């Protein structure tokens, strides 16, 4: 799997390259600025891009802008965005085109190599990887609202919803909660019924529907 | 010379009705305050007086090269009529304007008219000499020259010539005199400048105090938080090094613990950074930073932003923390279930309003969060006004003079 990596701090870039190579990713390019990233994404056609939000020369949200531009040029181009802080505002922009193949994680998540690599793979295959912090923000906002159907979910269903919104598959959720995949499937169909969402067999569609539900304006 | 005469004539034609109208309306409106009508009209009328005075300031600058500084105390756009009236009447600049209007409609009028008179009057003298004297009765006087025949008409023409010479030499100066008179009456007085210096000293001291307190807080947070965690992690790594061969299981457990420590340290640093200068503010500017802030609130918040550019970093930061504090207040105390934030920039002012549909009754009491916001904004000559009748809604408006780039 070919990866384009953009990170301006040498130590982190170096660490990420080694981590990804250890898990058999091919690093097509490891760049350190916005313009270089633009070029790499246009010319190298990677399977997935791992991008830091803040990149030179502006040191603002250059990385995010490059990623959004590249996805406009090539809809669905898998992009995993890393940042020192996560903002629902940015998550919303990344998800806006509804194409999937999007990840948005805190840089700390790299510490857990297995989970991080799993997220990269998921994004590369058109799935979603949202940082638990983003999901918690969404859920806590929703939960504060009394008339909302979220109140009708059981604690276990909320747990499943949270993991599902992060982009995990039923199998992964089952493994994390130490239950069978069938139990999870039952929970998810209950959740969808209670929230009034259309059931879909496609994992990615399902995640996007949940995220859209959580993020809709009250 | 002719230009000065034309300008003086035009000016005096507008000046007299303008000044008289402004003056009478202002007096009537202020006199009507006790019966309430004045409360509504006074801010409008005084606003008009200020616009008139500012127009004359610009004219003095453009036509006479006389620059007159305009120093009115800022008044929040959305303050209620009572607050506006009180603020305007408390501003010495208002009374200075009214004094100026009185002089303007007398001496100011005459000095504006003088160049025109100096230029136009000689024309009559020449016209008399050219035969106009025949039309007038015998005892017609042109200045101090009695005009009764052609010879005396020539005398009138001679006088006109002399006046014209005077006009040629002094017409421009006469108009200049008018602008100097305006400057003398419309410039901020020594006392106002002293007041300004007092406010600047005060806000500077507040700013220094605030930033010193902030630095102390950051030092303490780093010392007790991230720094302590890093020390603990260093010690853990030491232990892991010792254990790794003797007791690999224990070592693995410690590694997991160390990793968790590093995650916690990062989370603490992230919160600290957010308190110093939020990353979204640096990356996106005030509008998106406030949008991101609103998304974190437990209360549904609508944000509308109309900012054509970005302000200076210190102003953006002050505005952000002001909005943040006001929003926190609203969420904590108002019991509102909806909040509206509006940010826009006009006439060199950044205007922010935060409205909630809560129970009202908010006041700027000393030591409260709002007083802190007021102090912080003061550093940038910004102002804050609160309108919060019992029963709501509460509206907090802030204004900061700033340029966007």
Interface residues (C-beta under 8 A of the other chain):
Chain A: X53 X54 X59 X60 X61 X83 X84 X85 X87 X88 X89 X107 X108 X111 X112 X137 X140 X141 X144 X145 X217 X218
Chain B: X259 X262 X263 X266 X267 X270 X273 X274 X279 X280 X282 X283 X284 X288 X291 X292 X295 X296 X297 X298 X299 X300
